[in-house]
Amino acid sequence: MKIDYRETTNDLLKRIDIHTQFGSGNIDEWMLNIIDLKPGMKILDVGCGAGKQCFSYHSYLSGKADITGGDVNDELLAQARKENEKRQTDINFIDLNFNQEFPLESNQYDFESCCFAIYYAEEIPFTIREMHRVLKPGGRLFSSGPMPDNKRMFYDVITEATGLEIPPMPGSSRYSTQILDAMKNTFSKVDVHVFENALTFPTIDPFIAYTRASLTEDRKLWNSFFNNKDDFERIMSEITKVAQKRLDKDGKLVMTKVVGGFIATK
Ligand SMILES: C[S@@+](CC[C@H](N)C(=O)[O-])C[C@H]1O[C@@H](n2cnc3c(N)ncnc32)[C@H](O)[C@@H]1O
């Protein structure tokens, strides 16, 4: 399935920042707790974006690891490389399009991750086979993505504001079903973990900023909502009214992220 999608640096970093500021839990801590990294490991992060997970592994292992991040998006890779220089870390950031054979040899990584990215793959089983190929026997793949109940309040507000049906999201519509099944078909064992993170907004501003960085026309995921050039702002203004009404009633807005962490062993 061809997925027309493009993440921009600003929108991705904005959403990450809002999770950090308003979330009750810390997804990096949750992940580091369950993935059991060890010094000396050779690690690959697929769909690394601006390098969030690579920097987290580097800091957790005090630099004692060989870490590579790969992504298809030049803008995000440039941001990751800039941060690598600024932090004086030695992470290797490479061009990697997970819809094609990875430019990497087989059987070499101890640990691999793919966070909030696998569901943008055109042929999920192909990408999962590539991830499996580059892992050493016994190596592990960690993947994260949205479970069906993810951000229910966010989708409810948008539905109430627009009266439109939410377009099928490449992630939440198939992460816990098709994608989990493909992992089970390729790997010898898959363990499922779930992380819930309630983002509590005391005012509507951060919720609206999050919504803008999600619906943004750059990402193309919500294009079916926008037929005319004024539609984006008109829809945002309707969403703002509904969010304000809910905030006036409840005193806060709570959006719960429900994330699945699948650990697959080769
Ligand atoms: C939501 S972002 C997550 C980035 C990062 N893992 C994080 O958690 O901050 C999804 C990432 O998948 C990447 N991506 C999408 N299609 C890709 C492809 N065909 N090959 C490699 N990466 C891809 C995007 O460029 C983006 O960096």
Ligand as a Chemical Component Dictionary entry (heavy atoms), coordinates in Angstrom:
data_LIG
# 
_chem_comp.id                   LIG 
_chem_comp.type                 NON-POLYMER 
_chem_comp.pdbx_formal_charge   0 
_chem_comp.three_letter_code    LIG 
# 
loop_
_chem_comp_atom.comp_id 
_chem_comp_atom.atom_id 
_chem_comp_atom.alt_atom_id 
_chem_comp_atom.type_symbol 
_chem_comp_atom.charge 
_chem_comp_atom.model_Cartn_x 
_chem_comp_atom.model_Cartn_y 
_chem_comp_atom.model_Cartn_z 
_chem_comp_atom.pdbx_ordinal 
LIG C1  C1  C 0  6.715  9.871  13.420 1  
LIG S1  S1  S 1  8.345  9.889  12.796 2  
LIG C2  C2  C 0  9.258  9.057  14.068 3  
LIG C3  C3  C 0  10.708 9.412  14.101 4  
LIG C4  C4  C 0  11.524 8.868  15.284 5  
LIG N1  N1  N 0  11.594 7.427  15.293 6  
LIG C5  C5  C 0  10.935 9.372  16.596 7  
LIG O1  O1  O 0  10.283 8.599  17.312 8  
LIG O2  O2  O -1 11.131 10.562 16.890 9  
LIG C6  C6  C 0  8.299  8.687  11.469 10 
LIG C7  C7  C 0  9.623  8.532  10.769 11 
LIG O3  O3  O 0  9.536  7.522  9.752  12 
LIG C8  C8  C 0  10.331 7.951  8.668  13 
LIG N2  N2  N 0  9.981  7.243  7.431  14 
LIG C9  C9  C 0  8.829  7.311  6.721  15 
LIG N3  N3  N 0  8.925  6.597  5.595  16 
LIG C10 C10 C 0  10.175 6.033  5.596  17 
LIG C11 C11 C 0  10.877 5.181  4.694  18 
LIG N4  N4  N 0  10.326 4.785  3.551  19 
LIG N5  N5  N 0  12.120 4.776  5.032  20 
LIG C12 C12 C 0  12.703 5.207  6.181  21 
LIG N6  N6  N 0  12.094 6.024  7.077  22 
LIG C13 C13 C 0  10.847 6.444  6.784  23 
LIG C14 C14 C 0  10.003 9.442  8.593  24 
LIG O4  O4  O 0  10.922 10.150 7.777  25 
LIG C15 C15 C 0  10.061 9.824  10.056 26 
LIG O5  O5  O 0  11.363 10.147 10.468 27 
# 
loop_
_chem_comp_bond.comp_id 
_chem_comp_bond.atom_id_1 
_chem_comp_bond.atom_id_2 
_chem_comp_bond.value_order 
_chem_comp_bond.pdbx_ordinal 
LIG C1  S1  SING 1  
LIG S1  C2  SING 2  
LIG S1  C6  SING 3  
LIG C2  C3  SING 4  
LIG C3  C4  SING 5  
LIG C4  N1  SING 6  
LIG C4  C5  SING 7  
LIG C5  O1  DOUB 8  
LIG C5  O2  SING 9  
LIG C6  C7  SING 10 
LIG C7  O3  SING 11 
LIG C7  C15 SING 12 
LIG O3  C8  SING 13 
LIG C8  N2  SING 14 
LIG C8  C14 SING 15 
LIG N2  C9  SING 16 
LIG N2  C13 SING 17 
LIG C9  N3  DOUB 18 
LIG N3  C10 SING 19 
LIG C10 C11 SING 20 
LIG C10 C13 DOUB 21 
LIG C11 N4  SING 22 
LIG C11 N5  DOUB 23 
LIG N5  C12 SING 24 
LIG C12 N6  DOUB 25 
LIG N6  C13 SING 26 
LIG C14 O4  SING 27 
LIG C14 C15 SING 28 
LIG C15 O5  SING 29 
# 
